[in-house]
Amino acid sequence: MKKFNIPSQYKSSIIAEIKEKRKESDRMKKDFSPSTLQFDKVDFVLARHFGFCFGVENAVEKVYAILNNHPDKNIYLLSQMIHNPTVNDDLLDRGVQFIMDTKGKQNIPWGDITKDDIVIIPAFGTTLEIEKILQEKNIDVENYDTTCPFVEKVWNRSEKLGQDDYTIIIHGKATHEETRATFSHSSSKGKTIIVKNIEESKMLAQFIDKRLPKEKFYEFFEGKFSEGFNPDEDLDRVGVVNQTTMLASDTHEISQYFKEKMTDIYGESDLKLHFADTRDTLCYATNDNQKATLELMKEAGDFAIVVGGYNSSNTIHLVELLEQKFNTFFVQNAQRIESKSCINHFDIHKNVELTSDFVSNLDKEKLKIIITCGASCPDSVLNQVIEKIVKLVNE
């Protein structure tokens, strides 16, 4: 595995030591059991896999190298490089400007950007339409592209499906940067539609078996299908890919559902003509982090903490898993933990930050806390959260 040059402010010697010891004892990554960090009044049960993934480390290394090598250039990112406020705020402090927000709204007009400027494509990738704008402005795209290779793998899989005349079903969030990029690339190769979950998949199935008229299709899936999509003709051959940060279990459920639907309609013998049995396109880090989180759920604990950006899809899914068993606090950083009785944490269902009692209401000699973080969260941020809690419980 390649070693990346990550800025020191994102590292933690304690976390690095834990990761290295686990790596040495489990080089094939088959042991997903957690580690335990023991302190006087609190134990932390730490997930086996967490923190910066390959794609994030690749993007972080490239962006900071660009900053160091081009101090006199105007440097832009298409949008947030990754979904972590610590990293993005540091880039803004260093003079990097974000051309768009995470939803694609323009912050800086294209007319303000020239061929002499550097425009960095973030880890999520970008659309063909934006690539064309950059090329027409003679802006170097190739040397400043930090698209995650696992995202590019999804694009390649989509291209193959399109070439084989399958309609591409993307399991993802339609407004997410990665899904918008994948949709753009996929739509250039074949008919494409986005489904967010199993409920939308079941709705789509009603157009596959003609239970609903196609007019309803355009209403329900508005903004989520490629140009010229005809549900009466374009849903007899399908294959599933996904946004790389979705829940693996959800993608598997959706893929199996469409496989069974095609079997019901066309029969087992003709299944391959109507369903491309693609392997899961989740990235390895998403898989590993989710498996490690499932192992955390086998443990006992007083509550769980997930650290990461509130708009980080892969982190949100870790919260979804842990809250099935534990009272779970989702925090961006240690600053969101103010005292024993005050923690500011994000509610993923209400989409709002709440303030709750933290540990002052737990009358215990020793706490046991389940903890992990997302794939875009620096080790240093996780370490600071642990240190803050240890300090508070020892007051």
KELO-290499 format. One line per field, with one value per residue (C-alpha): residue number from 0; residue in one letter; x negated, y, z. Coordinates in nm, 2 decimals, padded with zeros to 4 digits. Layout:
! KELO-290499
num <- [NUM, ...]
residu <- [A, ...]
east <- [X, ...]
north <- [Y, ...]
up <- [Z, ...]
This chain:
! KELO-290499
num <- [0, 1, 2, 3, 4, 5, 6, 7, 8, 9, 10, 11, 12, 13, 14, 15, 16, 17, 18, 19, 20, 21, 22, 23, 24, 25, 26, 27, 28, 29, 30, 31, 32, 33, 34, 35, 36, 37, 38, 39, 40, 41, 42, 43, 44, 45, 46, 47, 48, 49, 50, 51, 52, 53, 54, 55, 56, 57, 58, 59, 60, 61, 62, 63, 64, 65, 66, 67, 68, 69, 70, 71, 72, 73, 74, 75, 76, 77, 78, 79, 80, 81, 82, 83, 84, 85, 86, 87, 88, 89, 90, 91, 92, 93, 94, 95, 96, 97, 98, 99, 100, 101, 102, 103, 104, 105, 106, 107, 108, 109, 110, 111, 112, 113, 114, 115, 116, 117, 118, 119, 120, 121, 122, 123, 124, 125, 126, 127, 128, 129, 130, 131, 132, 133, 134, 135, 136, 137, 138, 139, 140, 141, 142, 143, 144, 145, 146, 147, 148, 149, 150, 151, 152, 153, 154, 155, 156, 157, 158, 159, 160, 161, 162, 163, 164, 165, 166, 167, 168, 169, 170, 171, 172, 173, 174, 175, 176, 177, 178, 179, 180, 181, 182, 183, 184, 185, 186, 187, 188, 189, 190, 191, 192, 193, 194, 195, 196, 197, 198, 199, 200, 201, 202, 203, 204, 205, 206, 207, 208, 209, 210, 211, 212, 213, 214, 215, 216, 217, 218, 219, 220, 221, 222, 223, 224, 225, 226, 227, 228, 229, 230, 231, 232, 233, 234, 235, 236, 237, 238, 239, 240, 241, 242, 243, 244, 245, 246, 247, 248, 249, 250, 251, 252, 253, 254, 255, 256, 257, 258, 259, 260, 261, 262, 263, 264, 265, 266, 267, 268, 269, 270, 271, 272, 273, 274, 275, 276, 277, 278, 279, 280, 281, 282, 283, 284, 285, 286, 287, 288, 289, 290, 291, 292, 293, 294, 295, 296, 297, 298, 299, 300, 301, 302, 303, 304, 305, 306, 307, 308, 309, 310, 311, 312, 313, 314, 315, 316, 317, 318, 319, 320, 321, 322, 323, 324, 325, 326, 327, 328, 329, 330, 331, 332, 333, 334, 335, 336, 337, 338, 339, 340, 341, 342, 343, 344, 345, 346, 347, 348, 349, 350, 351, 352, 353, 354, 355, 356, 357, 358, 359, 360, 361, 362, 363, 364, 365, 366, 367, 368, 369, 370, 371, 372, 373, 374, 375, 376, 377, 378, 379, 380, 381, 382, 383, 384, 385, 386, 387, 388, 389, 390, 391, 392, 393, 394]
residu <- [M, K, K, F, N, I, P, S, Q, Y, K, S, S, I, I, A, E, I, K, E, K, R, K, E, S, D, R, M, K, K, D, F, S, P, S, T, L, Q, F, D, K, V, D, F, V, L, A, R, H, F, G, F, C, F, G, V, E, N, A, V, E, K, V, Y, A, I, L, N, N, H, P, D, K, N, I, Y, L, L, S, Q, M, I, H, N, P, T, V, N, D, D, L, L, D, R, G, V, Q, F, I, M, D, T, K, G, K, Q, N, I, P, W, G, D, I, T, K, D, D, I, V, I, I, P, A, F, G, T, T, L, E, I, E, K, I, L, Q, E, K, N, I, D, V, E, N, Y, D, T, T, C, P, F, V, E, K, V, W, N, R, S, E, K, L, G, Q, D, D, Y, T, I, I, I, H, G, K, A, T, H, E, E, T, R, A, T, F, S, H, S, S, S, K, G, K, T, I, I, V, K, N, I, E, E, S, K, M, L, A, Q, F, I, D, K, R, L, P, K, E, K, F, Y, E, F, F, E, G, K, F, S, E, G, F, N, P, D, E, D, L, D, R, V, G, V, V, N, Q, T, T, M, L, A, S, D, T, H, E, I, S, Q, Y, F, K, E, K, M, T, D, I, Y, G, E, S, D, L, K, L, H, F, A, D, T, R, D, T, L, C, Y, A, T, N, D, N, Q, K, A, T, L, E, L, M, K, E, A, G, D, F, A, I, V, V, G, G, Y, N, S, S, N, T, I, H, L, V, E, L, L, E, Q, K, F, N, T, F, F, V, Q, N, A, Q, R, I, E, S, K, S, C, I, N, H, F, D, I, H, K, N, V, E, L, T, S, D, F, V, S, N, L, D, K, E, K, L, K, I, I, I, T, C, G, A, S, C, P, D, S, V, L, N, Q, V, I, E, K, I, V, K, L, V, N, E]
east <- [00.00, -00.14, -00.25, -00.12, -00.28, -00.01, -00.05, -00.15, 00.15, 00.37, 00.16, 00.17, -00.12, 00.11, 00.36, 00.07, -00.08, 00.26, 00.30, -00.05, -00.02, 00.31, 00.16, -00.14, 00.09, 00.35, 00.18, 00.47, 00.72, 00.94, 00.98, 01.25, 01.26, 01.21, 00.92, 00.96, 00.79, 00.79, 00.77, 00.84, 01.21, 01.30, 01.23, 01.27, 01.37, 01.21, 01.31, 01.06, 01.08, 01.15, 01.01, 00.84, 00.89, 00.67, 00.87, 00.87, 00.49, 00.43, 00.63, 00.48, 00.12, 00.18, 00.36, 00.09, -00.18, -00.01, 00.01, -00.36, -00.47, -00.27, -00.26, -00.21, 00.09, 00.46, 00.57, 00.93, 01.12, 01.43, 01.60, 01.51, 01.21, 01.35, 01.64, 01.45, 01.46, 01.11, 00.95, 01.16, 01.12, 00.75, 00.75, 00.96, 00.72, 00.43, 00.61, 00.78, 01.11, 01.41, 01.58, 01.91, 02.08, 02.15, 02.49, 02.33, 02.43, 02.17, 01.97, 01.72, 01.82, 01.64, 01.55, 01.32, 01.11, 00.83, 00.60, 00.32, 00.51, 00.50, 00.84, 00.83, 01.09, 01.18, 01.18, 01.55, 01.46, 01.67, 01.91, 01.83, 02.00, 01.76, 01.46, 01.56, 01.57, 01.22, 01.09, 01.25, 01.07, 00.74, 00.71, 00.49, 00.73, 00.51, 00.24, 00.48, 00.73, 00.76, 01.06, 01.06, 00.96, 01.25, 01.49, 01.33, 01.38, 01.76, 01.74, 01.56, 01.82, 02.10, 01.93, 01.92, 02.29, 02.38, 02.17, 02.35, 02.69, 02.79, 02.96, 02.74, 02.91, 02.70, 02.77, 02.68, 02.79, 02.88, 02.74, 02.41, 02.10, 01.99, 02.33, 02.37, 02.03, 02.11, 02.45, 02.28, 02.02, 02.28, 02.53, 02.28, 02.25, 02.60, 02.95, 02.91, 03.14, 03.06, 03.24, 03.17, 03.29, 03.50, 03.82, 03.73, 03.61, 03.95, 04.12, 03.89, 03.99, 04.35, 04.24, 04.04, 04.34, 04.57, 04.79, 04.76, 04.79, 04.47, 04.61, 04.59, 04.22, 04.13, 04.31, 04.16, 03.80, 03.77, 03.41, 03.28, 03.29, 03.08, 03.21, 03.45, 03.52, 03.83, 03.94, 04.14, 03.82, 03.52, 03.59, 03.58, 03.20, 03.05, 02.73, 02.66, 02.36, 02.34, 02.20, 01.90, 01.99, 02.34, 02.43, 02.30, 02.61, 02.84, 02.67, 02.67, 03.05, 03.12, 02.92, 03.08, 03.42, 03.38, 03.23, 03.54, 03.77, 03.61, 03.62, 03.99, 04.06, 03.82, 03.74, 03.42, 03.30, 03.31, 03.19, 02.85, 03.02, 03.20, 02.98, 02.61, 02.49, 02.22, 02.01, 02.04, 01.88, 01.83, 01.47, 01.26, 01.24, 01.62, 01.66, 01.39, 01.52, 01.88, 01.77, 01.56, 01.86, 02.08, 01.82, 01.84, 02.21, 02.13, 01.97, 02.13, 02.09, 02.25, 02.29, 02.12, 01.94, 01.89, 01.65, 01.66, 01.81, 02.19, 02.22, 02.00, 02.21, 01.98, 01.98, 02.36, 02.39, 02.17, 02.40, 02.70, 02.55, 02.44, 02.76, 02.95, 02.79, 02.63, 02.72, 02.50, 02.34, 02.22, 01.96, 01.74, 01.45, 01.35, 01.48, 01.83, 01.79, 01.81, 01.85, 01.97, 02.33, 02.30, 02.23, 02.33, 02.40, 02.58, 02.91, 02.90, 03.28, 03.37, 03.07, 02.99, 02.73, 02.86, 02.73, 02.75, 02.62, 02.31, 02.16, 02.28, 02.60, 02.41, 02.33, 02.05, 01.70, 01.58, 01.73, 01.71, 01.74, 01.78, 01.59, 01.50, 01.48, 01.54, 01.31, 01.25, 01.17, 00.81, 00.66, 00.57, 00.93, 01.03, 00.74, 00.85, 01.20, 01.06, 00.83, 01.12, 01.34, 01.06, 01.00, 01.37, 01.43, 01.13, 01.23]
north <- [00.00, 00.34, 00.57, 00.93, 01.25, 01.38, 01.72, 01.68, 01.86, 01.57, 01.30, 01.15, 00.95, 00.75, 00.66, 00.59, 00.34, 00.17, 00.13, 00.00, -00.26, -00.38, -00.39, -00.60, -00.85, -00.86, -00.80, -00.97, -00.75, -01.04, -00.94, -00.67, -00.68, -00.35, -00.23, -00.10, 00.22, 00.22, 00.52, 00.57, 00.65, 00.56, 00.29, 00.36, 00.07, 00.18, 00.04, -00.17, 00.05, 00.43, 00.76, 00.87, 00.62, 00.58, 00.83, 01.10, 01.06, 01.08, 01.40, 01.56, 01.48, 01.63, 01.95, 02.04, 01.97, 02.20, 02.47, 02.43, 02.42, 02.72, 02.99, 03.27, 03.10, 03.15, 02.80, 02.69, 02.37, 02.29, 02.24, 02.10, 01.87, 01.61, 01.64, 01.74, 02.10, 02.08, 02.01, 02.25, 02.54, 02.50, 02.51, 02.83, 02.98, 02.91, 03.10, 02.82, 02.93, 02.70, 02.76, 02.58, 02.47, 02.10, 02.12, 02.27, 02.63, 02.87, 03.08, 03.22, 03.29, 03.10, 03.43, 03.51, 03.21, 03.21, 02.96, 03.07, 02.96, 02.62, 02.44, 02.12, 01.84, 01.70, 01.34, 01.30, 01.37, 01.61, 01.61, 01.59, 01.93, 02.10, 01.92, 02.07, 02.42, 02.38, 02.24, 02.53, 02.77, 02.58, 02.50, 02.20, 01.93, 01.61, 01.73, 01.87, 01.59, 01.42, 01.20, 00.88, 00.58, 00.38, 00.65, 00.61, 00.23, 00.29, 00.51, 00.23, -00.02, 00.21, 00.25, -00.13, -00.16, 00.11, -00.05, -00.38, -00.20, -00.22, 00.07, 00.18, 00.21, 00.42, 00.36, 00.70, 01.04, 01.25, 01.58, 01.44, 01.55, 01.19, 01.08, 01.39, 01.31, 00.94, 01.03, 01.26, 01.00, 00.72, 00.91, 00.96, 00.59, 00.46, 00.52, 00.60, 00.65, 00.72, 00.55, 00.65, 00.35, 00.03, 00.22, 00.41, 00.08, -00.07, 00.22, 00.19, -00.18, -00.08, 00.07, -00.24, -00.47, -00.20, -00.16, 00.21, 00.43, 00.59, 00.94, 00.87, 00.78, 01.13, 01.28, 01.06, 01.04, 01.40, 01.51, 01.16, 01.01, 01.06, 01.26, 01.07, 00.80, 00.59, 00.36, 00.15, 00.06, 00.13, -00.09, -00.44, -00.47, -00.32, -00.33, -00.17, 00.05, 00.28, 00.59, 00.44, 00.56, 00.41, 00.13, -00.20, -00.39, -00.14, -00.17, -00.55, -00.54, -00.32, -00.53, -00.85, -00.69, -00.61, -00.95, -01.12, -00.88, -00.97, -01.33, -01.31, -01.13, -01.31, -01.64, -01.79, -01.90, -01.55, -01.36, -01.27, -01.10, -00.87, -00.83, -00.76, -00.93, -00.67, -00.70, -00.44, -00.11, 00.02, 00.11, -00.11, 00.16, 00.20, -00.18, -00.21, 00.08, -00.06, -00.41, -00.28, -00.08, -00.39, -00.55, -00.25, -00.33, -00.66, -00.48, -00.33, 00.04, 00.34, 00.53, 00.58, 00.87, 00.91, 01.18, 01.35, 01.61, 01.64, 01.63, 01.32, 01.04, 00.75, 00.89, 00.93, 00.56, 00.47, 00.67, 00.49, 00.16, 00.24, 00.42, 00.09, -00.02, 00.28, 00.63, 00.79, 01.13, 01.26, 01.54, 01.73, 01.78, 01.81, 02.18, 02.05, 01.89, 02.18, 02.01, 01.71, 01.83, 01.98, 01.81, 01.96, 01.68, 01.63, 01.46, 01.30, 01.25, 01.61, 01.75, 01.98, 02.01, 01.95, 02.01, 01.73, 01.62, 01.43, 01.23, 01.42, 01.21, 00.88, 00.78, 00.53, 00.48, 00.40, 00.47, 00.25, 00.45, 00.31, 00.53, 00.56, 00.82, 00.86, 00.81, 01.18, 01.25, 01.32, 01.10, 01.42, 01.52, 01.18, 01.19, 01.54, 01.41, 01.12, 01.36, 01.60, 01.33, 01.19, 01.54, 01.60, 01.27, 01.32, 01.67]
up <- [00.00, -00.10, 00.18, 00.15, 00.27, 00.50, 00.68, 01.04, 01.17, 01.06, 01.23, 01.58, 01.72, 01.94, 01.66, 01.43, 01.68, 01.72, 01.35, 01.29, 01.57, 01.42, 01.07, 01.19, 01.36, 01.09, 00.75, 00.56, 00.73, 00.84, 01.20, 01.24, 01.62, 01.80, 02.01, 02.37, 02.50, 02.88, 03.10, 03.47, 03.45, 03.09, 02.83, 02.46, 02.23, 01.90, 01.56, 01.38, 01.07, 01.06, 00.94, 00.62, 00.33, 00.02, -00.18, 00.09, 00.16, -00.22, -00.24, 00.07, -00.04, -00.39, -00.28, -00.02, -00.27, -00.51, -00.25, -00.16, -00.53, -00.65, -00.38, -00.64, -00.82, -00.77, -00.66, -00.67, -00.57, -00.76, -00.42, -00.09, -00.13, 00.11, 00.36, 00.66, 00.81, 00.97, 00.63, 00.43, 00.67, 00.67, 00.29, 00.30, 00.55, 00.30, 00.03, -00.16, -00.31, -00.36, -00.70, -00.60, -00.28, -00.22, -00.40, -00.72, -00.66, -00.81, -00.56, -00.81, -01.17, -01.44, -01.60, -01.30, -01.37, -01.63, -01.79, -01.56, -01.25, -01.09, -01.06, -00.85, -00.91, -00.56, -00.45, -00.55, -00.92, -01.14, -01.43, -01.79, -01.83, -01.59, -01.74, -02.08, -01.92, -01.79, -02.12, -02.31, -02.08, -02.15, -01.78, -01.70, -01.57, -01.57, -01.34, -01.08, -01.07, -00.73, -00.82, -00.60, -00.81, -00.66, -00.79, -01.13, -01.10, -01.07, -01.39, -01.57, -01.46, -01.57, -01.91, -01.96, -01.87, -02.12, -02.39, -02.33, -02.36, -02.00, -01.82, -01.53, -01.19, -00.95, -00.58, -00.44, -00.32, -00.63, -00.49, -00.36, -00.56, -00.63, -00.76, -00.97, -01.13, -01.17, -01.33, -01.58, -01.68, -01.68, -01.89, -02.16, -02.20, -02.15, -02.00, -01.63, -01.33, -00.96, -00.67, -00.31, -00.13, -00.14, -00.14, -00.45, -00.60, -00.54, -00.70, -01.01, -01.02, -01.08, -01.41, -01.50, -01.48, -01.62, -01.31, -01.34, -01.65, -01.77, -01.71, -01.34, -01.39, -01.50, -01.21, -00.94, -01.07, -01.19, -01.21, -01.16, -01.51, -01.82, -02.13, -02.35, -02.09, -02.18, -01.90, -02.14, -02.33, -02.11, -01.81, -01.96, -01.91, -01.59, -01.38, -01.05, -00.94, -00.65, -00.48, -00.31, 00.04, 00.06, 00.31, 00.16, 00.30, 00.12, -00.21, -00.18, -00.10, -00.40, -00.64, -00.52, -00.54, -00.91, -00.98, -00.83, -01.02, -01.35, -01.26, -01.19, -01.52, -01.76, -01.59, -01.46, -01.80, -01.95, -01.65, -01.79, -02.08, -01.84, -01.53, -01.52, -01.20, -01.12, -00.81, -00.54, -00.63, -00.28, -00.21, 00.02, 00.30, 00.31, 00.33, 00.60, 00.81, 00.80, 00.89, 01.17, 01.29, 01.29, 01.51, 01.75, 01.78, 01.94, 02.23, 02.54, 02.60, 02.77, 02.45, 02.11, 01.95, 01.57, 01.47, 01.13, 00.90, 00.92, 00.54, 00.51, 00.36, 00.47, 00.83, 00.84, 00.76, 01.05, 01.27, 01.13, 01.22, 01.57, 01.67, 01.62, 01.95, 02.13, 02.22, 01.96, 01.95, 01.61, 01.65, 01.41, 01.66, 02.02, 02.03, 02.01, 02.35, 02.60, 02.94, 03.12, 03.07, 02.73, 02.40, 02.06, 01.82, 01.49, 01.45, 01.10, 01.09, 01.18, 01.00, 01.29, 01.56, 01.91, 02.26, 02.51, 02.85, 02.80, 03.09, 03.40, 03.42, 03.42, 03.77, 03.71, 03.84, 03.49, 03.15, 02.84, 02.52, 02.17, 01.92, 01.55, 01.28, 00.91, 00.61, 00.57, 00.94, 01.04, 01.31, 01.50, 01.53, 01.66, 01.91, 02.03, 02.10, 02.31, 02.50, 02.56, 02.71, 02.93, 03.07, 03.14, 03.31, 03.53, 03.65]
